[in-house]
Amino acid sequence: MLVAALILAALAALVHVYIFVLETFRWEDERTRATFGTTAEEAATTRSLAYNQGFYNLFLAIATFVGIAVTPASHEVGFTLIVVGTGSMLAAATVLLLSDRSKIRPAIIQGMFPLTSLLCLAIYALPA
């Protein structure tokens, strides 16, 4: 179960690195605007907000990757970082879904790997 949790956490982090790239470097590109459902005018207006949010996604991914790397040496530290990173990802996906029901697909994409990673970690951590 631990290996599954770590793989799922890594996939969650990779999704958030991809979101970082879209929001930070490609925000005004046509395909990115289509992905996020924004117009050219909206993208130009929200560019600095997206840039900031992109880094937020990157930092969550970094925390998760560091947690994965540290887990073999210290389960406590590794699990803490993974739970903070993936828990924040899952919380953000939940906020997205609750704030705009039309965003169910992006919320699922953003939240599925963190949710399943957290579930696997919880099952692994249950007393035998």
C-alpha positions as CSV (number, residue, x, y, z in Angstrom):
1,M,0.0,0.0,0.0
2,L,2.9,2.3,0.7
3,V,4.3,2.0,-2.8
4,A,0.9,2.7,-4.3
5,A,0.6,5.8,-2.1
6,L,4.0,7.1,-3.2
7,I,3.3,6.5,-6.8
8,L,-0.1,8.2,-6.6
9,A,1.5,11.1,-4.7
10,A,4.1,11.4,-7.5
11,L,1.4,11.5,-10.1
12,A,-0.5,14.2,-8.2
13,A,2.7,16.2,-8.0
14,L,3.3,15.8,-11.8
15,V,-0.2,17.0,-12.5
16,H,0.5,20.1,-10.5
17,V,3.8,20.7,-12.2
18,Y,1.9,20.6,-15.5
19,I,-0.6,23.1,-14.1
20,F,2.3,25.3,-13.0
21,V,3.7,25.3,-16.6
22,L,0.2,26.2,-18.0
23,E,-0.5,29.0,-15.5
24,T,3.0,30.4,-15.3
25,F,4.4,30.2,-18.8
26,R,1.5,29.4,-21.2
27,W,-1.4,31.3,-19.6
28,E,-2.2,33.4,-22.7
29,D,-1.7,30.6,-25.3
30,E,-4.8,29.5,-27.2
31,R,-4.8,25.9,-26.0
32,T,-4.3,26.9,-22.4
33,R,-7.1,29.4,-22.6
34,A,-9.3,26.6,-24.0
35,T,-8.3,24.3,-21.2
36,F,-9.2,26.9,-18.6
37,G,-12.2,28.3,-20.5
38,T,-10.9,31.9,-20.7
39,T,-10.9,34.5,-23.4
40,A,-7.8,36.3,-24.6
41,E,-9.0,39.4,-22.7
42,E,-9.6,37.4,-19.5
43,A,-6.2,35.8,-19.8
44,A,-4.5,39.1,-20.2
45,T,-6.3,40.6,-17.2
46,T,-5.6,37.6,-15.0
47,R,-2.1,36.9,-16.1
48,S,-0.4,38.0,-12.8
49,L,-3.0,36.0,-10.7
50,A,-2.4,32.9,-12.8
51,Y,1.4,33.3,-12.5
52,N,1.1,33.4,-8.7
53,Q,-1.3,30.5,-8.6
54,G,1.1,28.5,-10.9
55,F,3.9,28.8,-8.3
56,Y,1.4,27.8,-5.6
57,N,0.9,24.5,-7.6
58,L,4.6,24.1,-8.0
59,F,5.3,24.5,-4.3
60,L,2.7,21.8,-3.5
61,A,4.4,19.5,-6.0
62,I,7.8,20.2,-4.5
63,A,6.5,19.4,-0.9
64,T,5.1,16.2,-2.2
65,F,8.2,15.2,-4.1
66,V,10.4,15.9,-1.0
67,G,8.0,13.9,1.1
68,I,8.3,11.0,-1.3
69,A,12.1,11.2,-1.2
70,V,12.3,11.5,2.6
71,T,9.9,8.7,3.3
72,P,12.5,5.8,3.2
73,A,14.6,7.6,5.9
74,S,11.7,8.9,8.0
75,H,8.1,7.8,7.5
76,E,7.0,10.6,9.9
77,V,8.6,13.5,8.0
78,G,7.8,12.0,4.6
79,F,4.2,11.3,5.4
80,T,3.8,14.8,6.9
81,L,5.0,16.4,3.7
82,I,3.0,14.2,1.5
83,V,-0.2,14.8,3.5
84,V,0.4,18.5,3.5
85,G,1.1,18.6,-0.3
86,T,-1.6,16.2,-1.4
87,G,-4.1,17.3,1.2
88,S,-3.8,20.9,0.0
89,M,-4.2,19.7,-3.6
90,L,-7.4,17.8,-2.6
91,A,-8.7,20.8,-0.7
92,A,-8.1,23.0,-3.7
93,A,-9.9,20.6,-6.0
94,T,-12.8,20.5,-3.6
95,V,-13.0,24.4,-3.5
96,L,-12.9,24.4,-7.3
97,L,-15.9,22.0,-7.5
98,L,-17.9,23.8,-4.8
99,S,-17.3,27.2,-6.3
100,D,-18.2,26.2,-9.9
101,R,-20.1,23.0,-10.6
102,S,-19.2,23.3,-14.3
103,K,-15.6,22.6,-13.3
104,I,-16.2,19.0,-12.2
105,R,-13.8,17.5,-14.8
106,P,-10.8,19.8,-13.8
107,A,-11.7,19.2,-10.1
108,I,-11.5,15.4,-10.7
109,I,-8.2,15.7,-12.6
110,Q,-6.8,17.9,-9.9
111,G,-8.1,15.8,-7.0
112,M,-8.2,12.1,-7.9
113,F,-4.5,11.3,-7.4
114,P,-4.2,13.2,-4.1
115,L,-7.4,11.5,-2.8
116,T,-6.3,8.0,-3.7
117,S,-2.7,8.7,-2.4
118,L,-4.2,9.9,0.9
119,L,-6.5,6.9,1.2
120,C,-3.5,4.5,0.5
121,L,-1.4,6.3,3.2
122,A,-4.3,6.0,5.7
123,I,-4.7,2.3,5.0
124,Y,-1.0,1.7,5.3
125,A,-0.8,3.6,8.6
126,L,-3.7,1.7,10.2
127,P,-2.6,-0.4,13.0
128,A,-2.3,-4.1,12.1
